[in-house]
Amino acid sequence: MTRRLAAMALFPVAAALLSCGEIGAPTRADIYEWRRISTPDTFAFHWPRESLPVKIWVQNIHDLPIHTQVAIDGWKEAFLYREFDAEIVGDSNVADVVVRSTFPLGPTVLLARVDACEGYTDLALDEETGVLTLPIRIYAVPRYDPDLPESRECFGIVMYHEIGHALGIFRHSPDPADIMYFNPTTTAPTRRDRQTAEVLYHARTTVTTAREGN
Amino acid sequence: MKPTLLVLFLAALAAPAEAQLDYYARTGLGFSTPLVRDVLFQPYETKQGLAPLFVVGVATPVATGMRLGIEGQFMTGSLTASSDEPGDQSDADLGRLTTLSALANLEGVITSSLSWRGGIGLIKYLPSDKQGLFAEGGPVRYFVGGGVDFRRPAFSNWDLMISARYDSHRFTTEALRARGFTQAQGVQRGSLSIGLARTHR
């Protein structure tokens, strides 16, 4: 009888011991400033869950749709809890983000310059009201022949960088190793880029969106 | 090592006469404590909701009032991530999570209609999408589990079987480790189920 009671007690005790202890979450302290700071105010933005997937229209030139899709997939992998998602759409009228291969006209521009091409993100952000007018406009333009291998590689880097701005990183990283450095050389988000994106998607936002023409 | 243990276990089950085999099937509901406790400004938990489950098992006598058995469980439900913060908009539907588990167990008599069961087993996580914490796929973990079974004759050679189960394991994934998560999360699961057991009177 005693042996039976001991056997009965063995498994709950072992199970309780096994359940002790918590997973250790990373601190995610290695991040850079992602907010747009315009004295005396700070503007923080990320796409709310109800806006996902973000709709991106891409001009079909220089393989930009392919580079954009790779960038979307890469940034999605930065997140553990599906905080960001985007899809390429066929109609620019319904797009939240528009990608073209022309030079920008907008007033608020984040510039990335790589050897063979340049990228711009035009944020129509009203700093009085904190309203971001959609669509966000991205421009990727070649500096030389767009069919050169270095131009194609450059478009890959630049689209990663500009989609990073479009998801809410409204600044450049100070570290040359990061994809969000103003003159990026890496071909994908670094650990610091990824952690910055993760943190910004759980930070409070101060920017709301409105659609052009509304 | 694992195949050898499996062969020995199956041999132990096969050795007694087939007539002594006791088998059962049940269905019910299970729950799980959080799989991951993260901190992103606030605590952020990933857990499986209340989920339907199906159980099949087989057991054979090994001593007076004691049986050796194996029990397989299939449980599938939604996986969500959420924070405790009221109004937090970052709650996420992470798709469907299925678990398959096998428990090698000993069963002993408590009273004529009540028995206990305890053992060790393996649990395999099968996420609907290879994303996020399951980007490198679902892990296999070992667990310790047990519970109690209530049986009451329902038909000739068939018992109504009502069971409560509890098991515990430590959860982590390759994707979590790659992102700097350390240790593993203690996860406890419980279930209630009802079914029929083929018996020999």
Interface residues (C-beta under 8 A of the other chain):
Chain A: R4 A7 M8 L10 F11 P12 A14 A15 A16 L18 S19 C20 G21 E22 I23 G24 A25 P26 R28 P48 R49 K76 E77 F79 L80 Y81 R82 E83 E198 V199 Y201 H202 A203
Chain B: T33 V36 R37 D38 V39 L40 F41 Q42 Y44 T46 G65 A81 S83 Q89 S90 D91 A92 D93 L94 L106 G108 I110 W116 G118 G119 Q131 G132 L133 A135 F143 V144 G145 G146 Y166 D167 S168 H169 R170 F171 T172 A175 L176 R179 G180 F181 T182 Q183 A184 Q185 G186 V187 Q188
